């Protein structure tokens, strides 16, 4: 099993450009999450999904959109990137209960100039 | 505002010493309290976790102490090793598995 994978690993964007981050998991997990990590702030939840076709807002959703068309994939989109979105983005998944381990991907380091 | 407050920001401990990291939370809806370990360039990985109906959980050299009435919990790393040098995050989650993280503690274990 590959676990949770993220594409791409690194990306540099100019302000106003758009991009999509892809998260894939092969563990048949129901719930998936997108977090961003900034220095001194820990990880903050952007959006999450509790099943195929569902999405919900997290703590810091502004400027991001998500889609979960297939159970194994969770996409995070930036329509018009801003320097404030420079961060490391992590995807995570869980089998379906909060009492289980949440598995994290390796992260995508995004820089917006 | 941070729903889970973590301290200290960093600590240095000698090999064989004890590392202690403290966290506090406000939201009584949290029902699961995991600790994550993160190495540079990697994603967080679950270290140990506890439910609020348990006051202590030990796994090897790692122990969580939980005080429900005070809404506080802590991680103790016994016999600290250089390989334990990492950033540690406490977290709390609700029934949807949404993690609220502390700000992190960078632990450095000196030889």
Interface residues (C-beta under 8 A of the other chain):
Chain A: X4 X31 X33 X35 X40 X41 X42 X43 X44 X45 X48 X50 X58 X59 X90 X92 X94 X97 X98 X99 X100 X101 X102 X104 X105 X106 X107
Chain B: X2 X4 X6 X9 X31 X32 X34 X36 X41 X42 X43 X44 X45 X46 X49 X51 X89 X93 X94 X95 X96 X97 X98 X99 X100 X101 X102 X103 X104
